């Protein structure tokens, strides 16, 4: 509780107060009075009085002057809180490593894919950044082609990393051909955001309670979706909203997979996989409880439809929880895990991390930088915008975050998250999956037939 | 003196020639070389001879993208030629304020494609879009447009009408060079408007039609932006056009060698089509012979 203020307001009053004291603008007495009013934590106050910046107080580490040099870090960030947190984290690193100069190549508002293109061109042009933020797909593509430094030896030899503190999904997310190419930053699972007011008005059991008791089954979910679907045409209210780009979740919920870990066996044409996709497609084509997920437009996407009450449930990753909590005023917003199928309490993992270019002229400083990003201190700063990937940080996150109640079901599944293995040909496998699903969700052919064709195409890619 | 003039000519041409070799001819030759290699941008290329070209024969998406592009080209070129010639005929009238109307028709073709794409995403939005609103006013069923596998390509082809301004300007220039005396003579002989159009206007502007046809075929075969921005090749692979497939192979799948080979096949296809058009043009393109 005591540290909440510092983390809720990364560039706000708490930081400005510390800066003003250190610059001599306010007296010690005035600082202590205002720090108490802000409920700043005792360690933070002590650190500030001792002459360290709020960022360093947060980092709670020793200043290291041995590591020197300059590095360039490239990353996409969202505008607003994410950009603020990104810069704060680098400020904290700089405070601990004053002799390392970090050049910030921040791509505000860009997607992972767009920045990944930029990184690719920089590497191909001989101007690779020293470190870069990666998604698991880009880490695999670059790592498998020798553009990233394998980190296994560094992880094994550096006790500060504490690799076992990362949950297993995070440990494996950046592993390609047995080598680890990035340290995890934040990881998000998927769950159901729902309109609790609508459930109460319809007299339906509460999904969160059902999730907690293990009763949030496919049947319970479908019944709720049907009850909450009303009207027709432009005024139709849907029980559920979902999107095709994350439909892999339905494969995992159903206990299926796309590819085996051996990267040789295609599994998408097995019943566990295609029955999951069929269930998702039937929500639109048979039960009519969800709009067609292929037919959202930028102007009227699922986020807008959930927020205005057109859809009562919406499956999305945890990165939007804070936004929903802050923006939704017209109904009671709550979360639950995804419907529990044969796969148990699970979901797809979306994860980001930091990698080091294999060409970096300053590997030591680069390693210290990404190590800080993945450290408990770095994850603490980033937790205002992303769910930590360390078990210890997750516990602290749930204890201190003002959004903990909404994050709980999402955090619960993190120990059981999954992803299709990432390797050199991931992009092609992913394209086959995304293109091949259109006919399923349009109701043109069954998932069994469509996945059989997808499986043939995937096997051809694996053979090529 | 003559030698000095020639030297100055080359000096002034120099920057263009240098730029041409650096940014056109040079990359062109490199892409030809890469088309015979396995190259992923990040590691050294490996010579594989005709491997990339052989791969195309069994690559399902190569044929899909080629078919999609051919269908789109037929639709969009037909629509483009029809509406730009029609627009030019209308704008060839000698009326007060006609300059304003010419400007109105020309301006949309100068809008950035990305901005136009977003406008059309609104127009063709299935629930709230203007297109479906107009259909409903006419008592017709609303359509899914870009989300309907059967309508996605035609919808993108219809969008091509937005850019007819350039074609109209070129056709106008051709129409205005048709001697008025020909129409006068035809009227004297009792020819109506349709006859005049068929026997005078069309033959006289046939060189312009030929030019616009060649250019629009070449441009249509290279369609990329619309699919990249609006549909990402979907639904499914219905709008996976050839150049989009090249882009995916190069920058998404890291198969730059294969992408280079695909690009050279596109070049050959366009070259062959252009050659065929030139060969056939003798049958319908009429070039006015000078009286000198």
Interface residues (C-beta under 8 A of the other chain):
Chain A: X117 X120 X123 X124 X141 X142 X145 X146 X147 X234 X292 X294 X295 X297 X298 X299 X300 X424 X425 X427 X428 X431 X435 X436 X438 X439 X442 X444 X457 X464
Chain B: X40 X41 X42 X43 X55 X60 X118 X121 X122 X125 X126 X127 X128 X144 X147 X149 X233 X234 X235 X236 X237 X240 X248 X251 X252 X253 X254
